[in-house]
Amino acid sequence: MSDLKVLVFAQKKGTALSGTALELLNIGRQLADKLSGKLGALVIGSGTDTCAKAALAAGADVCYTVENGALDRFADDAYAKVLAELVASKSPRIVLGPANFYGKALFGRFAAQLGVSIASDCTKLDISGEGTLEALRPAFGGKAYLTVKFKSTPQIATLRPKVYAEATADALRGGSIEPFSPSADALSSSYNVETGAVTTGGEISLAEADIIVSGGRGLKEPANFKLIQDLAQALTGAVGASRAVVDAGWIAYKYQVGQTGRTVNPKLYFAVGISGAIQHLVGMQSSGMIVAVNRDPDAPIFNVATYGIAGDLFEIVPALTTKFRKELGK
């Protein structure tokens, strides 16, 4: 039986590991330790050696690298085949990936290729008393949480970004880097997707942002999203939006936060002019701190807000922007 217990898909972001990869290495290390086994990572693309060393420093015992410049652009079909071949070769018990755009495209296809189940968009991972993966995930639009246990192997799960902290690097950690050579078939792909992340204020990915400023119908018209953009820029944060304004054509769908948009989990979330419909709450209510600005003191958003400001957003938001710029030297 393989002593590789947990394998993490460690996605690159340019020449470095992505934040989600470091988060997965953190929880992956914890799970591997509970199973008294090794933690592995898979890095795909060009310049993998630097990322492989970073993965070892972040907790991996071994990093498998597929050095191929053609795979710098994300290709879910090819990536899924590479991952499936590595799993067949190394037999990890658990395989983890991010529940972001790329992870959702990759891991659904990967699980289907293996014919096994998958727990997606998980918010907590642990090892049960029986020694199997136990995953907590939201259901029914976030109104309930399900505990998922696995019967098949490998046990596959995708983890919601920002649920766990990024692993702390230790340059003195040991470990090995092992090149992996997939088949020619695995290197072919049906289509690929540009790796450029959806970016907003300050060129920060909405899915990985530590700070998000979202706007809703309370802004009254599209031009007033400039208030949201200015505040996001002052905070070095990302811009988000409610479904209502996206449906109204005020802003592109890629900015939508909610059940039918993006699920986010930043450290700080500003909800400006957003009433707090359940569709939106599902996508952001797990944020570390929520600040709501709404003129209606009875708006549902205040029920989940850490801090609420009931008043005119056209006065409050510019004042906040000015204050943050002054305090942050911007």
Secondary structure, 3 states (H helix, E strand, C coil): CCCEEEEEECCEECCEECHHHHHHHHHHHHHHHHCCCEEEEEEEECCHHHHHHHHHHCCCCEEEEEECHHHCCECHHHHHHHHHHHHHHHCCCEEEEECCHHHHHHHHHHHHHHCCCEEEEECEEEECCCCCEEEEEEEHHHCEEEEEECCCCCEEEEECCCCCCCCCCCCCCCCEEEECCCCCCCCCCCCCECCCCCECHHHCECCCCCEEEEECHHHCCHHHHHHHHHHHHHCCCEEEECHHHHHCCCCCHHHEECCCCECCCCCEEEEECCCCCHHHHHHHCCCCEEEEEECCCCCHHHHCCCEEEECCHHHHHHHHHHHHHHHCCC
